Amino acid sequence: MNIGSSESLQYNFSTIKAATNDFSENNKLGRGGFGVVYKGKLIDGTEIAVKRLAGNSQQGDIEFKNEHRREGTTSHL
């Protein structure tokens, strides 16, 4: 996946909701400075980590991309 543009990292909300089993507490991995992180699995079997931003989050595209690059092979959505 090319992370050069924020569009390449965005999925339909219903896809993410289904992948995380409606952001189930059982799929909660932890909480970061910008929100809660959940594990999930896409329909094609790809395992993902999803950060659900807190309502008061000020994280923007640049911070998101930088964090994604630091995580290496983990897919943030």
N, C-alpha and C positions, 0 to 999 in steps of 0.2 A: 504494500500500500504506500503510495506517495504521500508524505506528510507535508508537502510543500504548500498546500492550501487547506484552509479550515474545512472546506467543503468535503475533502477526501476523508475527514474524520467524523462526519455527521451521518446519522441514520435516522430514519423515521422513528418518532417517539414510541409508536405502538410496537415496533420491532424490538426496541430496547426494553420496553415494559414486559414483553413476552419472554425475552431472553433472561431477564432477572426474576421471572416469576412475580411480576408486579412489585419489584423492589422488596422482595421478601427479606425479613430479618434473618432468615436462615442463610441468605446469600450475602449478608453484610460482611465485608472484609475489614472495614475500619473507617475512621474519620480523619480527614485531612483538614488543612487550613481553609479550604474552599468548600468542603462538603463531604458527604458520605460516599464511600466506594463499595460497590457491589460486584460480585462475580456473576457471570452469566454465560449462556451458550446460545449462539445463533443457530438458526435452522440448519445451516450447513455443517454444524458441529464445532465451529470455531469457538474456542473459549475466550471470553473477554472480561475485562474489568471496566466498570462503568462508574464514572464520578457523577453523582447527582449534586449539582451545585446548590449550595444554601441560598435562600432567597436574598440574603444580604451580601452575596459574593460579588467581589469586584474583579474577578478573574476574567481576562480577555483572551483573544485568540493568541497573542504572542506568548503569554504565560502558559497557556494550554499547550502550545506546540513545544515550548522549551521543556515542560514537564514530560511530555510524551517522548522527546528525544532522550531525556535522562533515564527513562524507564526501559529503554532498549526494545526488547521483543514484546513487552506487554502492550496490548492494544487498549488504549483509552478511548472511550466513545462518549 
